[in-house]
């Protein structure tokens, strides 16, 4: 196919997209630009500053973000542990009630 010539282009394109989106958000945040303008009252337009959470919420979500890698590591370990041994014919023909 046409994409077999350069399989690493997705990494470069993905990095470029991340940089572009971060640049847009930084531009909006530094200029106090409304990213969701209000039609009726311009003072009610949403900026990054007035639409972000409180200090408590941001602190709590920072702690949650620190826990996520441990949760993902546990899930991958459990997946690997369950996938280590295939189910054989004897386990499938077992007469017990449960087959899990």
Number of C-alpha atoms within 10 A of each C-alpha: 4 5 9 7 8 8 8 10 11 11 10 9 11 11 11 12 12 10 12 12 11 12 12 10 15 13 12 15 15 10 10 14 16 18 13 12 14 12 9 8 8 10 10 13 16 17 17 17 12 12 10 11 12 10 9 9 10 12 12 11 13 11 10 11 11 10 11 11 11 11 11 11 11 12 12 12 12 12 11 11 10 10 10 9 8 8 10 8 8 8 12 11 9 10 9 8 6 6 9 6
